[in-house]
Amino acid sequence: ASTVTRITGTANAGRFVPASFQLDPVLDPVMTVATESGCAAPTAAYLGQAVTYATVPSWLVTPLGAAGNAVENYTGSLWKLAAAAPTTKCPAGAHTCSASAGSVVLAMQYSTSSGATPDWDAGASSFGTPVLKDNGDGTGTLTLNAADRFTLNRPATPVPPFVLTHTLSVTVQDTSESVSIASPTLVTPVIVGSDSFEFRFGQLKIANAYGPEGIDLPLHIEAQYWNGNGFVTNRADSCTRLLASDFALSGFRGGLSGCKAALSVPGSGRLTAGVGTARVLTGKVSGSISISVNLIGSGGAS
């Protein structure tokens, strides 16, 4: 006869983990150019302007078993996905910005319709901290950060206009076990703006002006872009705004000086179809001055 020993009691088995994760879009990304408040939706942008989300992308995260079934108990204390503040890397020549943000791995790549490769402005391009939420039913939601910014350099040599496409890649992973459990990388190409939205190599031109000292001297200001053959007026620009404080006067000659010359800008200072005006107030004194505009923020002189 054989003896059977019955063992009673309880024991913990597991933790059981998913075999992989599935990402399903909730909101697809829509990319646009970050513009100043009060501007109409742009139809073109300058190289050096940041691209951000018009619609912040999000995904449903579903943990799957080996057979492809949803793992419904991946929640509460068993939910191990967590976002963290990323460090964005945009190495020169790679055309890709990447970041590891805790359980989220991100990458943004760019391509241009013309083949131009101005490369990322690493100092002005970054991912913010994404949000990973446990939905309480075994699924979760991943949402990227509305503050994400991606900016192309303005190269030293002019380039013709081009349509810009960003390609966003997203992976989620659970690294709490000895091996990484991850989703397949989801790759989403997105055109910035519309199919005809151009990025342009721009410059601002202040035309030389002269006139009698008895009247204020009008200045013609024009936003221009390189069309492949030369610089032409950027009629798509009704957003750029120039304030009197953006202008610097120097090189005083004749009877003019810093105390006898000033500059005013009418209205809001916004260009209209690429054209604007300013006036030099000379106090009825003859002479000459040089005028420049600060286009690069505090302390700039370009």
Phi, psi and chi 1 to 4 in degrees:
 res  aa     phi    psi   chi1   chi2   chi3   chi4
   1 ALA       -  148.7      -      -      -      -
   2 SER  -103.7  154.5   61.0      -      -      -
   3 THR  -109.3  129.7  -58.5      -      -      -
   4 VAL  -108.2  125.3  176.3      -      -      -
   5 THR  -100.4  123.0  -57.7      -      -      -
   6 ARG   -94.1  128.0  176.4  177.0  -66.8  176.7
   7 ILE  -108.8  126.3  -60.4  174.0      -      -
   8 THR  -115.2  163.4   61.2      -      -      -
   9 GLY   129.6 -174.5      -      -      -      -
  10 THR  -126.6  154.1   60.0      -      -      -
  11 ALA  -151.3  151.6      -      -      -      -
  12 ASN   -88.3  135.4  -67.2  -34.9      -      -
  13 ALA  -120.9  135.7      -      -      -      -
  14 GLY   109.8 -170.8      -      -      -      -
  15 ARG   -72.3  132.4  160.3 -177.8  175.8 -115.1
  16 PHE   -84.4  139.3  -63.6  106.7      -      -
  17 VAL  -123.1  156.4  -62.9      -      -      -
  18 PRO   -65.9  159.8  -15.5   28.8      -      -
  19 ALA   -83.6  -29.5      -      -      -      -
  20 SER  -166.1  178.1   64.8      -      -      -
  21 PHE  -121.9  150.5  -64.5   95.5      -      -
  22 GLN  -116.1  135.4  177.5  176.3  -56.8      -
  23 LEU  -110.0  123.3  -66.4  176.7      -      -
  24 ASP  -120.8  128.1  -66.5  -61.8      -      -
  25 PRO   -61.2  134.3  -22.2   33.2      -      -
  26 VAL  -100.8  -49.8  175.5      -      -      -
  27 LEU  -129.5  120.5  -70.9  174.1      -      -
  28 ASP   -74.2  145.8  -70.8  -37.4      -      -
  29 PRO   -68.0  140.7   25.3  -33.8      -      -
  30 VAL  -124.4  122.7  177.3      -      -      -
  31 MET  -101.2  141.8  -51.2  -61.2  -68.1      -
  32 THR  -146.2  176.2 -171.3      -      -      -
  33 VAL   -95.3  133.0  175.3      -      -      -
  34 ALA   -69.9  120.1      -      -      -      -
  35 THR  -121.2  164.8   57.8      -      -      -
  36 GLU   -69.6  145.7 -176.3 -178.3  -12.9      -
  37 SER   -58.1  136.6  175.4      -      -      -
  38 GLY    98.8   -7.2      -      -      -      -
  39 CYS   -88.9  146.4  -73.3      -      -      -
  40 ALA   -70.1  161.5      -      -      -      -
  41 ALA   -56.6  127.3      -      -      -      -
  42 PRO   -74.1  154.0   27.6  -34.0      -      -
  43 THR  -110.8   -3.8   58.0      -      -      -
  44 ALA  -158.7  163.0      -      -      -      -
  45 ALA  -140.0  163.8      -      -      -      -
  46 TYR   -97.6  146.4  -65.3  108.1      -      -
  47 LEU   -58.9  130.8  -77.9  169.9      -      -
  48 GLY   106.7  -14.0      -      -      -      -
  49 GLN   -83.2  141.0  -76.9 -172.9  -92.4      -
  50 ALA   -76.9  145.7      -      -      -      -
  51 VAL  -104.9  136.4  171.8      -      -      -
  52 THR  -140.7 -168.8 -173.7      -      -      -
  53 TYR   -93.3  128.2  -54.7  118.9      -      -
  54 ALA   -79.5  -33.9      -      -      -      -
  55 THR  -126.8  119.0  -59.9      -      -      -
  56 VAL   -74.3  125.8 -180.0      -      -      -
  57 PRO   -74.9  149.0   26.5  -33.1      -      -
  58 SER  -146.8  157.8   61.2      -      -      -
  59 TRP  -139.7  148.8  -61.7  -93.3      -      -
  60 LEU   -84.2  127.7  179.5   70.0      -      -
  61 VAL  -103.7  117.7 -177.9      -      -      -
  62 THR  -118.9  119.7  -55.9      -      -      -
  63 PRO   -75.2  138.1   25.5  -30.7      -      -
  64 LEU  -120.5  145.6  -58.8  177.0      -      -
  65 GLY   -81.5  179.3      -      -      -      -
  66 ALA   -62.9  -27.5      -      -      -      -
  67 ALA   -87.8    1.0      -      -      -      -
  68 GLY    90.2    7.3      -      -      -      -
  69 ASN   -85.8  152.7   56.1  -60.6      -      -
  70 ALA   -70.4  138.1      -      -      -      -
  71 VAL   -97.0  100.0  179.5      -      -      -
  72 GLU   -77.5  -18.5  -64.1 -179.8   -1.1      -
  73 ASN   -93.0   11.7   63.5   -8.2      -      -
  74 TYR   -81.8   77.4 -170.3   79.3      -      -
  75 THR  -157.8  172.8 -174.8      -      -      -
  76 GLY    59.4 -128.4      -      -      -      -
  77 SER   -70.0  -16.8   62.0      -      -      -
  78 LEU   -86.5  -12.9  -61.5 -179.4      -      -
  79 TRP   -73.5  117.8  172.7  -90.0      -      -
  80 LYS  -117.4    6.5  -60.3  -62.2 -177.5 -179.8
  81 LEU   -84.4  130.5  -59.9  179.3      -      -
  82 ALA  -148.6  134.7      -      -      -      -
  83 ALA   -84.6  161.0      -      -      -      -
  84 ALA  -145.4  162.5      -      -      -      -
  85 ALA   -64.1  124.8      -      -      -      -
  86 PRO   -87.1  159.8   32.2  -33.1      -      -
  87 THR  -112.5  112.9  -60.0      -      -      -
  88 THR   -81.9  135.2  -54.2      -      -      -
  89 LYS  -119.6  122.1  -61.8  179.2 -180.0  179.4
  90 CYS  -126.9   72.7  -55.1      -      -      -
  91 PRO   -65.3  143.5   23.2  -33.0      -      -
  92 ALA   -59.8  134.9      -      -      -      -
  93 GLY    85.3   -9.0      -      -      -      -
  94 ALA   -87.4  -22.9      -      -      -      -
  95 HIS    61.7   15.0  -45.2  -45.0      -      -
  96 THR  -134.0  131.6  -60.0      -      -      -
  97 CYS  -101.9  130.2  -73.5      -      -      -
  98 SER  -128.8  158.9   59.9      -      -      -
  99 ALA  -156.8  144.5      -      -      -      -
 100 SER  -111.0  119.9 -179.6      -      -      -
 101 ALA  -123.3   69.2      -      -      -      -
 102 GLY    70.1 -115.4      -      -      -      -
 103 SER   -83.6    2.2  -62.0      -      -      -
 104 VAL  -116.6  130.2 -173.1      -      -      -
 105 VAL  -113.6  127.3  179.1      -      -      -
 106 LEU  -126.3  151.6  -60.2  164.0      -      -
 107 ALA  -152.7  142.2      -      -      -      -
 108 MET  -128.2  121.9 -173.5   70.7   84.0      -
 109 GLN  -115.9  152.1 -170.6  172.7   31.9      -
 110 TYR  -124.1  154.9   80.8   87.9      -      -
 111 SER  -145.0  156.3   61.0      -      -      -
 112 THR  -123.9  150.0   64.3      -      -      -
 113 SER   -67.1  -23.0   58.7      -      -      -
 114 SER   -93.7  -10.0   67.4      -      -      -
 115 GLY    86.4   -0.4      -      -      -      -
 116 ALA   -64.0  145.5      -      -      -      -
 117 THR  -131.2   70.5   54.8      -      -      -
 118 PRO   -68.7  -17.4   22.8  -32.5      -      -
 119 ASP    75.7  160.7 -139.8  -18.0      -      -
 120 TRP   -70.3  146.9  -64.1  112.8      -      -
 121 ASP   -86.2  100.3 -179.2  -18.8      -      -
 122 ALA   -62.2  -32.1      -      -      -      -
 123 GLY   -75.8  -17.5      -      -      -      -
 124 ALA  -114.9   13.5      -      -      -      -
 125 SER  -124.0  128.9  -59.3      -      -      -
 126 SER  -165.6  151.6   64.0      -      -      -
 127 PHE   -92.8  140.2  -73.8   98.9      -      -
 128 GLY   -90.5  179.8      -      -      -      -
 129 THR   -72.4  121.6  -56.1      -      -      -
 130 PRO   -75.1  174.1   27.0  -31.4      -      -
 131 VAL  -118.5  127.0  175.6      -      -      -
 132 LEU  -115.2  121.1  -90.6  166.6      -      -
 133 LYS  -119.5  132.3  176.7 -172.6  174.2 -176.1
 134 ASP   -79.9  118.2  176.1    4.3      -      -
 135 ASN   -80.7   -7.6  -68.9  -22.5      -      -
 136 GLY    86.0   -2.0      -      -      -      -
 137 ASP  -122.8   19.2   58.8    0.7      -      -
 138 GLY    97.1  -15.9      -      -      -      -
 139 THR  -104.0  171.0   68.9      -      -      -
 140 GLY  -144.2  175.6      -      -      -      -
 141 THR  -128.7  131.1  -56.4      -      -      -
 142 LEU  -109.8  126.7  166.1   63.2      -      -
 143 THR  -129.1  130.0  -55.6      -      -      -
 144 LEU   -77.0  173.8  -63.7 -164.5      -      -
 145 ASN   -91.6  129.4 -163.9  -52.4      -      -
 146 ALA   -63.0  -17.2      -      -      -      -
 147 ALA   -87.0    1.3      -      -      -      -
 148 ASP   -56.7  136.4  -69.1   -2.7      -      -
 149 ARG  -136.5  139.6  -68.9  -70.4 -175.0  -86.6
 150 PHE  -138.0  120.3  -53.9   98.4      -      -
 151 THR  -128.8  134.5  -53.1      -      -      -
 152 LEU   -92.8  144.4  -67.3  180.0      -      -
 153 ASN   -65.1  148.7  -78.9  -47.4      -      -
 154 ARG   -90.7  107.5 -179.2 -178.7 -176.8  -85.1
 155 PRO   -69.2  166.1   23.9  -31.6      -      -
 156 ALA   -69.9  -30.1      -      -      -      -
 157 THR  -104.3  133.1  -56.8      -      -      -
 158 PRO   -58.9  145.7  -24.4   34.8      -      -
 159 VAL  -126.7  148.5  -65.4      -      -      -
 160 PRO   -65.9  161.9  -18.3   30.9      -      -
 161 PRO   -60.1  152.9  -22.4   33.3      -      -
 162 PHE  -150.8  159.0   54.7   76.7      -      -
 163 VAL   -89.7  136.9  174.6      -      -      -
 164 LEU  -109.5  131.3  178.0   62.9      -      -
 165 THR  -118.5  129.0  -61.8      -      -      -
 166 HIS  -102.4  144.5  -76.9   -2.6      -      -
 167 THR  -121.3  113.6  -59.9      -      -      -
 168 LEU   -96.0  128.6  175.6   63.1      -      -
 169 SER  -118.7  133.9  -58.8      -      -      -
 170 VAL  -135.4  134.7 -178.5      -      -      -
 171 THR  -135.1  140.1  -52.3      -      -      -
 172 VAL  -114.6  148.2  -64.8      -      -      -
 173 GLN  -149.4  143.7   56.3 -174.8    1.6      -
 174 ASP  -105.3  111.8  179.6  -13.8      -      -
 175 THR  -108.8   18.6   57.0      -      -      -
 176 SER   -75.3  -18.3   62.3      -      -      -
 177 GLU   -96.5 -176.1  -58.4  -64.6  -35.6      -
 178 SER   -72.3  -17.5   57.4      -      -      -
 179 VAL  -123.2  156.3  -65.6      -      -      -
 180 SER   -85.9  129.6  175.1      -      -      -
 181 ILE  -106.4  119.4  -54.0  155.0      -      -
 182 ALA  -134.2  166.2      -      -      -      -
 183 SER   -91.0  156.8   69.9      -      -      -
 184 PRO   -60.1  147.3  -20.2   31.5      -      -
 185 THR   -70.4  125.6  -60.5      -      -      -
 186 LEU   -92.6  123.4 -171.6   67.0      -      -
 187 VAL  -114.5  124.6  179.7      -      -      -
 188 THR  -129.8  108.3  -52.6      -      -      -
 189 PRO   -78.0  137.8  -10.5   26.6      -      -
 190 VAL  -138.7  123.0 -171.4      -      -      -
 191 ILE   -76.2  135.5  -67.8  177.2      -      -
 192 VAL   -77.7  120.0  179.7      -      -      -
 193 GLY    76.9 -143.3      -      -      -      -
 194 SER   -98.4  179.7   65.5      -      -      -
 195 ASP   -63.2  -20.1  -68.7  -15.3      -      -
 196 SER  -108.4    5.9   59.5      -      -      -
 197 PHE   -72.1  121.1 -170.3   97.9      -      -
 198 GLU  -105.3  145.7  -70.2 -175.2  -19.8      -
 199 PHE  -101.0  132.4  -83.1   76.2      -      -
 200 ARG  -126.4  145.7  -61.9  171.6  172.3  178.4
 201 PHE   -83.5  111.1 -176.4  100.0      -      -
 202 GLY  -109.6  164.1      -      -      -      -
 203 GLN  -151.3  159.9   69.0  173.2   18.3      -
 204 LEU  -112.2  128.2 -172.5   74.2      -      -
 205 LYS  -113.2  128.4  179.7  179.4  179.2  179.5
 206 ILE  -106.9  114.7  -55.9  175.5      -      -
 207 ALA   -71.4  145.0      -      -      -      -
 208 ASN   -59.9  146.0  -69.8  -31.8      -      -
 209 ALA  -143.9  148.7      -      -      -      -
 210 TYR  -149.8  158.5   64.0   93.2      -      -
 211 GLY   179.4  178.3      -      -      -      -
 212 PRO   -67.5  146.5   23.3  -32.8      -      -
 213 GLU   -71.8   -9.3   64.0  -87.4   19.4      -
 214 GLY   -80.7   -7.1      -      -      -      -
 215 ILE  -130.4  158.8   64.0  171.1      -      -
 216 ASP   -67.3  140.4  -64.4  -24.4      -      -
 217 LEU   -92.4  116.2 -177.7   63.9      -      -
 218 PRO   -76.6  143.0   26.9  -31.9      -      -
 219 LEU  -116.1  136.2  -65.7  177.5      -      -
 220 HIS   -97.3  124.4  178.6   82.1      -      -
 221 ILE  -118.7  136.4  -57.5  169.3      -      -
 222 GLU  -141.7  128.4 -169.2  171.0  -60.2      -
 223 ALA   -83.4  131.0      -      -      -      -
 224 GLN  -128.9  162.3  -59.8 -179.1  -27.1      -
 225 TYR  -143.0  157.0   73.7   96.2      -      -
 226 TRP   -83.6  117.6 -178.9  -98.6      -      -
 227 ASN   -95.4    6.2   67.4   -0.9      -      -
 228 GLY   109.6  -22.0      -      -      -      -
 229 ASN  -120.4  -25.4  -63.2  -52.6      -      -
 230 GLY  -179.9  178.4      -      -      -      -
 231 PHE   -86.7  132.0  -78.2  100.9      -      -
 232 VAL  -130.4  162.4  -64.1      -      -      -
 233 THR   -62.8  133.0  -54.0      -      -      -
 234 ASN   -88.9   87.1 -171.8    8.3      -      -
 235 ARG   -65.5  -14.8  -59.8  -64.6 -177.7 -171.8
 236 ALA   -80.8   -4.9      -      -      -      -
 237 ASP   -98.2  101.6 -172.4  -10.1      -      -
 238 SER  -123.8   29.8  -67.6      -      -      -
 239 CYS  -118.9  -38.8 -174.4      -      -      -
 240 THR   -54.1  130.2  -64.2      -      -      -
 241 ARG  -123.1  131.6 -177.8  166.9   68.2  157.5
 242 LEU  -118.8  122.9  -60.4  172.3      -      -
 243 LEU   -99.7  160.4  -55.5  176.8      -      -
 244 ALA   -58.0  -32.7      -      -      -      -
 245 SER   -70.6  -12.9   56.7      -      -      -
 246 ASP   -79.8  -15.5  -65.7  -36.8      -      -
 247 PHE   -93.8  145.1  -69.7   80.8      -      -
 248 ALA  -122.6  132.5      -      -      -      -
 249 LEU  -107.1  135.9  -50.9 -177.4      -      -
 250 SER  -154.4 -179.2   62.1      -      -      -
 251 GLY    61.1   41.5      -      -      -      -
 252 PHE   -65.2  134.8  -61.9   98.0      -      -
 253 ARG  -135.7  162.3  -65.2 -176.7 -179.9 -179.1
 254 GLY    68.9 -138.1      -      -      -      -
 255 GLY   -87.6   -1.3      -      -      -      -
 256 LEU   -81.9  149.5  -70.8  174.0      -      -
 257 SER  -154.9  177.8   66.3      -      -      -
 258 GLY   -62.9  -22.3      -      -      -      -
 259 CYS   -89.5  -12.9  -63.4      -      -      -
 260 LYS  -117.1   10.0  -64.7 -178.7  179.1  179.5
 261 ALA  -142.7  142.6      -      -      -      -
 262 ALA  -149.7  177.9      -      -      -      -
 263 LEU  -138.5  140.7 -172.2  140.1      -      -
 264 SER  -127.2  151.3   69.9      -      -      -
 265 VAL  -123.4  125.3  176.0      -      -      -
 266 PRO   -74.9  152.5   27.5  -34.4      -      -
 267 GLY    60.2 -142.6      -      -      -      -
 268 SER   -77.9  -14.4   67.8      -      -      -
 269 GLY    85.2   -1.8      -      -      -      -
 270 ARG   -74.8  143.4  -69.1 -161.5 -167.5  -78.7
 271 LEU   -69.7  153.8  -56.6 -176.8      -      -
 272 THR  -120.7  115.2  -59.1      -      -      -
 273 ALA    50.5   40.3      -      -      -      -
 274 GLY    86.8    1.3      -      -      -      -
 275 VAL  -124.3  140.0  175.2      -      -      -
 276 GLY  -144.5  174.6      -      -      -      -
 277 THR  -137.5  160.0   59.2      -      -      -
 278 ALA  -148.3  166.4      -      -      -      -
 279 ARG  -131.0  135.6  -72.0 -173.3  172.0  -86.2
 280 VAL   -92.5  124.1  179.9      -      -      -
 281 LEU   -97.0  111.0  -45.6  177.9      -      -
 282 THR  -103.4   -4.9   62.4      -      -      -
 283 GLY    61.8   29.1      -      -      -      -
 284 LYS    60.3   33.4  -62.1 -176.4  178.8 -179.4
 285 VAL  -114.9  136.3  176.9      -      -      -
 286 SER   -86.5  154.5   64.3      -      -      -
 287 GLY   153.5 -163.0      -      -      -      -
 288 SER  -143.8  155.5   66.4      -      -      -
 289 ILE  -143.9  160.8   54.2  175.8      -      -
 290 SER  -105.4  141.6  -63.5      -      -      -
 291 ILE  -125.7  132.8  -59.8  173.3      -      -
 292 SER  -132.0  163.2   59.1      -      -      -
 293 VAL  -124.3  134.3 -177.7      -      -      -
 294 ASN   -84.8  112.5  171.8   20.0      -      -
 295 LEU  -108.0    0.4  -61.7  176.2      -      -
 296 ILE  -124.1   30.6   55.4  174.8      -      -
 297 GLY    88.7 -174.2      -      -      -      -
 298 SER   -57.8  128.8  177.3      -      -      -
 299 GLY    84.0   -2.4      -      -      -      -
 300 GLY   -78.4  165.3      -      -      -      -
 301 ALA  -151.7   52.5      -      -      -      -
 302 SER  -114.6      -   67.8      -      -      -
